[in-house]
């Protein structure tokens, strides 16, 4: 465990959960949260549908997707999590007995697994209180990110969905940005047909609204 945290110390220092923590406090926090590192090859399941959720994950390297299937069996991407991001916090906190989602490594990934249980049962010492506050903030951040996806799904047309998606990834004042999805995953994330998505992107490019190459997009003008 020590080797794992040393390797990713800079990454951990940039997370909501551990930002600004002295090394000693960080190690104590990891022990309190029963931290463990696990490697997963691309395509491996980190959590299956219906499985109890006892820990949440922090991605140290690679990328994972949190997914669920709609009533017709079509895959929907609920979250796309890269290095430094977390997943499963709310389900873990609620001690979900049957996960409504499944989690898959879309690249070779290394995951830091953590449990918040002792933070809420160990009394009110300074470290536990601090980590409880940070954990709560992390859940709030996840709620905000889900709100962005709700805004995307609430749009009536495919073009409106795409514009809202691009706005969520575009940094203010910068017209170029990376979208962390291939076309199939982008369609699954916004709830669209893959072919319809490709057609709409081509139309927007032909109309001079956007330009793109693979996952790099550029806004040329507002619709």
ChimeraX attribute file (.defattr): number of C-alpha atoms within 10 A of each C-alpha:
attribute: neighborCount
match mode: 1-to-1
recipient: residues
	/A:1	13
	/A:2	9
	/A:3	9
	/A:4	14
	/A:5	20
	/A:6	12
	/A:7	12
	/A:8	13
	/A:9	15
	/A:10	12
	/A:11	18
	/A:12	23
	/A:13	17
	/A:14	13
	/A:15	17
	/A:16	19
	/A:17	22
	/A:18	21
	/A:19	14
	/A:20	13
	/A:21	13
	/A:22	10
	/A:23	14
	/A:24	8
	/A:25	13
	/A:26	20
	/A:27	16
	/A:28	13
	/A:29	21
	/A:30	19
	/A:31	14
	/A:32	19
	/A:33	19
	/A:34	15
	/A:35	18
	/A:36	17
	/A:37	17
	/A:38	13
	/A:39	16
	/A:40	18
	/A:41	14
	/A:42	15
	/A:43	14
	/A:44	16
	/A:45	16
	/A:46	17
	/A:47	17
	/A:48	16
	/A:49	15
	/A:50	13
	/A:51	14
	/A:52	16
	/A:53	20
	/A:54	19
	/A:55	22
	/A:56	19
	/A:57	22
	/A:58	23
	/A:59	22
	/A:60	25
	/A:61	19
	/A:62	20
	/A:63	22
	/A:64	30
	/A:65	23
	/A:66	19
	/A:67	21
	/A:68	18
	/A:69	15
	/A:70	10
	/A:71	7
	/A:72	6
	/A:73	8
	/A:74	11
	/A:75	16
	/A:76	21
	/A:77	21
	/A:78	18
	/A:79	18
	/A:80	20
	/A:81	19
	/A:82	19
	/A:83	18
	/A:84	20
	/A:85	21
	/A:86	25
	/A:87	23
	/A:88	21
	/A:89	23
	/A:90	19
	/A:91	19
	/A:92	21
	/A:93	19
	/A:94	10
	/A:95	15
	/A:96	16
	/A:97	13
	/A:98	13
	/A:99	19
	/A:100	15
	/A:101	20
	/A:102	19
	/A:103	24
	/A:104	21
	/A:105	23
	/A:106	19
	/A:107	17
	/A:108	15
	/A:109	22
	/A:110	22
	/A:111	24
	/A:112	21
	/A:113	20
	/A:114	22
	/A:115	20
	/A:116	21
	/A:117	17
	/A:118	13
	/A:119	21
	/A:120	13
	/A:121	9
	/A:122	12
	/A:123	10
	/A:124	12
	/A:125	9
	/A:126	9
	/A:127	16
	/A:128	21
	/A:129	15
	/A:130	15
	/A:131	20
	/A:132	19
	/A:133	14
	/A:134	17
	/A:135	20
	/A:136	16
	/A:137	14
	/A:138	20
	/A:139	17
	/A:140	13
	/A:141	13
	/A:142	18
	/A:143	12
	/A:144	12
	/A:145	13
	/A:146	14
	/A:147	12
	/A:148	14
	/A:149	18
	/A:150	12
	/A:151	13
	/A:152	23
	/A:153	20
	/A:154	11
	/A:155	15
	/A:156	9
	/A:157	11
	/A:158	20
	/A:159	16
	/A:160	15
	/A:161	20
	/A:162	21
	/A:163	16
	/A:164	19
	/A:165	20
	/A:166	20
	/A:167	15
	/A:168	15
	/A:169	14
	/A:170	18
	/A:171	11
	/A:172	8
	/A:173	6
	/A:174	9
	/A:175	15
	/A:176	18
	/A:177	17
	/A:178	15
	/A:179	17
	/A:180	15
	/A:181	15
	/A:182	11
	/A:183	17
	/A:184	14
	/A:185	18
	/A:186	21
	/A:187	22
	/A:188	20
	/A:189	21
	/A:190	24
	/A:191	19
	/A:192	18
	/A:193	13
	/A:194	14
	/A:195	11
	/A:196	12
	/A:197	20
	/A:198	13
	/A:199	11
	/A:200	14
	/A:201	19
	/A:202	15
	/A:203	14
	/A:204	16
	/A:205	16
	/A:206	11
	/A:207	13
	/A:208	14
	/A:209	15
	/A:210	21
	/A:211	17
	/A:212	15
	/A:213	8
	/A:214	10
	/A:215	13
	/A:216	13
	/A:217	18
	/A:218	18
	/A:219	20
	/A:220	15
	/A:221	10
	/A:222	8
	/A:223	12
